[in-house]
Amino acid sequence: MFSKFHIGDTPVCHCGITDMTVEHLLQHCPIHQKLRAETWSADTPVQEKIFGTLQSLRCTADFIRSSGVPV
């Protein structure tokens, strides 16, 4: 997200595993694993989270807001 949108101070995620990308945040970041499980009941593809139904987009917006990641 840093390289594409210049969000944050560094491209590296706070988890230290990899760069902060949309896919990493929404699908893989261990810091947000619990929040992800609370937001989406099943393994929801990243495409659904970004380009899905209005309900899917609301879930994604709520997740990002709750994650505390600066946008």
For each residue, the residues with C-beta under 8 A, 3 or more apart:
1: 4 5 7 8 20 21 22 25
2: 5 6 7 8 10 11 19 20
3: 6 11 19
4: 1
5: 1 2
6: 2 3
7: 1 2 20 69 70 71
8: 1 2 11 20 69 70
9:
10: 2
11: 2 3 8 19 20
12: 16 18 19 20
13: 16 17 18 19 20 24 25 29 31
14: 20 31
15: 18 29 30 31
16: 12 13
17: 13 24 28 29 30
18: 12 13 15 21 24 28
19: 2 3 11 12 13 24
20: 1 2 7 8 11 12 13 14 24 25 29 69
21: 1 18 24 25
22: 1 25 26 46 50
23: 26 27 28 46
24: 13 17 18 19 20 21 27 28 29
25: 1 13 20 21 22 29 32 64 67 69
26: 22 23 36 46 49 50 60 63
27: 23 24 36 46
28: 17 18 23 24
29: 13 15 17 20 24 25 32 33
30: 15 17 33
31: 13 14 15
32: 25 29 35 36 63 67
33: 29 30 36 37
34: 37 38
35: 32 38 39 63 66 67
36: 26 27 32 33 39 40 63
37: 33 34 40
38: 34 35
39: 35 36 59 62 63 66
40: 36 37 43 44 49 59 63
41:
42:
43: 40
44: 40 48 49 56
45: 48 49
46: 22 23 26 27 49 50
47: 50 51 52
48: 44 45 51 52 53 56
49: 26 40 44 45 46 52 56 57 59 60 63
50: 22 26 46 47 57 60
51: 47 48
52: 47 48 49 55 56 57
53: 48 56 57
54: 57 58
55: 52 58 59
56: 44 48 49 52 53 59 60
57: 49 50 52 53 54 60 61
58: 54 55 61 62
59: 39 40 49 55 56 62 63
60: 26 49 50 56 57 63 64
61: 57 58 64 65
62: 39 58 59 65 66
63: 26 32 35 36 39 40 49 59 60 66 67
64: 25 60 61 67 69 71
65: 61 62
66: 35 39 62 63
67: 25 32 35 63 64
68:
69: 7 8 20 25 64
70: 7 8
71: 7 64
